[in-house]
Amino acid sequence: MKNSALLPSIPLLLLAIAGCDGSENNVNQLFPEILVSPTEVDFGEVVKDYPATVALEIINGGRAPLKISSIVLRGDGVVPYAVDITEAEIGWNNTEEDPTADREVVNLTFLPPNYFTYDAELVINSNDPNYPEWVVPVTGIGSDGPTPDIELEPMSLDYGDVTPGTISTKWVTIKNAGDGDLVINSTAQTGSGDFSIATDPRGQTIVAGGSVQMIVLYSPNIPDVEGEEIGDDGVITLTTNDPDESTVQIQLVGNGGSTFEYPIADIDCPGVGAPPETIVLDGSGSVDPMGYALIDYNWYFPNGEDDDCPDGSTCTLQASAGTSSELYMDIAGEYEVNLQVTNEIGVKSAPARCVIDAIPQDQIHVELLWDTPRADLDLHMSNATDVSLFDSPDDVAYCNPHPEWGDSSTTLDDPRLDIDDLSGYGPENINVEEPYPGEYPVRVHYFDDNGDGATTATVRFYIYGVLAETYSRVLERNEVWSVATIRWDEALIVEEDSVATASARSCF
């Protein structure tokens, strides 16, 4: 049995012993301990004038606040690197309520201005008594490569006079005049909500010399205010990977335009989360500059759940109306939710967009998905002391969701089955916050088909929050797929890809 509940009393006991004779004794003194992953960064070849970014994680492995006094880059000559954080204070993980309390993510960006090799050092200064200066070697090469060049035709859309309640259609041709692929990273709309993008080019790649059309609709629905008819205007903003024109705008005008101030939808968007998690989306910051009451809050997935949630997710919105909603993020990946508000005279805002990147916070995060609606598959992981299914106390699965592994004085190295899906698609996932050194075989058991027959199972391995490997295989009922073994501390995934028939079908 674990005695972790008694651990907080130990420092107090040491303090009492140290103070008995009045002498100084620092046996109970607690220190921060800095750890940085990765320990070196090699960007490889990056096209000149194109940014590339790597996320580094600074972890406090000690038991006192880690104070980062500076994060700087040093090197000879031009140092084309930048970080988004230059100082921080990192607590330590003394509670399971906040698993991210002991770490900070620093984004390191490389923007090569020329065709050279750039060597530098990322220097992290802290109050760690053993490593007051932690150095991360950094290298990257500026290379020649094809680049895109965006052109819009036209740059503005004027719909003229349009009768309220009808729809007018116009389009913009987005051309790539360069010799490299043009990627449309995002689209955003401001101004009147009576304009809408019918064919959103977000996420599309336009080859050199190619083009796509973005269809924009205008359907005026603004009543007269004090006898004066109100027109509409707005702006669509595109962000792309064009190195010298990453942001472009299209002006929208209808019924002569307007000086009217439209309602503004606003989402207090967290930006990041940790699956599986339900997050609250707060739209109470939405306002109407004209002073009208906001009477409708419309929460929605702009392109539908299949396109705005990661592949395999069963994400849901708790409410489609009201000043707030809740989004359930069951697997890792990117989620997008929009909010549009309407005031008391029927004027709609442009949609506000919230994009959340769900990043696993555990050092090991394994996900299982499958492609049939009724089948029941089970994810298993062992610590390799006994790899039998069902009758091993060290096998984590639906019948043993939280076994004790590794060091009995801590729960950080114990696995957790956080989701067990009984029928259809998944997901299931197993997590280990701080794994104990060893080998961890991962297997999938096709428990029951419920009439579905063969199904394709997919297992994703996330290491330190980053997708490391994805494997898929077609399975039949009662087959056991040995997917791969995770080797720790190497953080190495070794594929096995073998199938056997389960010898048992019930828990120990």
HELIX and SHEET records of a PDB file:
HELIX    1   1 SER A    4  LEU A    6  5                                   3    
HELIX    2   2 SER A    9  ALA A   18  1                                  10    
HELIX    3   3 GLU A  305  ASP A  308  1                                   4    
SHEET    1   A 4 ILE A  34  SER A  37  0                                        
SHEET    2   A 4 ALA A  52  ASN A  60 -1                                        
SHEET    3   A 4 ARG A 103  PHE A 110 -1                                        
SHEET    4   A 4 TYR A  81  VAL A  83 -1                                        
SHEET    1   B 5 VAL A  41  VAL A  47  0                                        
SHEET    2   B 5 GLU A 133  SER A 143  1                                        
SHEET    3   B 5 THR A 117  SER A 126 -1                                        
SHEET    4   B 5 LEU A  66  ARG A  74 -1                                        
SHEET    5   B 5 ALA A  88  ILE A  90 -1                                        
SHEET    1   C 4 ILE A 150  GLU A 153  0                                        
SHEET    2   C 4 SER A 168  ASN A 176 -1                                        
SHEET    3   C 4 SER A 211  TYR A 218 -1                                        
SHEET    4   C 4 PHE A 195  ILE A 197 -1                                        
SHEET    1   D 5 SER A 156  ASP A 158  0                                        
SHEET    2   D 5 THR A 247  GLY A 254  1                                        
SHEET    3   D 5 ASP A 232  THR A 240 -1                                        
SHEET    4   D 5 LEU A 182  GLY A 191 -1                                        
SHEET    5   D 5 THR A 205  ILE A 206 -1                                        
SHEET    1   E 4 VAL A 272  GLY A 273  0                                        
SHEET    2   E 4 ALA A 352  ALA A 358  1                                        
SHEET    3   E 4 GLY A 333  ASN A 343 -1                                        
SHEET    4   E 4 LEU A 294  TYR A 300 -1                                        
SHEET    1   F 3 GLU A 277  ASP A 282  0                                        
SHEET    2   F 3 SER A 324  MET A 329 -1                                        
SHEET    3   F 3 THR A 316  LEU A 317 -1                                        
SHEET    1   G 5 PRO A 415  ILE A 419  0                                        
SHEET    2   G 5 GLU A 428  VAL A 432 -1                                        
SHEET    3   G 5 ILE A 364  TRP A 370 -1                                        
SHEET    4   G 5 THR A 455  ILE A 463 -1                                        
SHEET    5   G 5 VAL A 466  LEU A 475 -1                                        
SHEET    1   H 4 ASP A 376  MET A 381  0                                        
SHEET    2   H 4 GLY A 438  ASP A 448 -1                                        
SHEET    3   H 4 GLU A 479  TRP A 488 -1                                        
SHEET    4   H 4 LEU A 492  THR A 501 -1                                        
END                                                                             
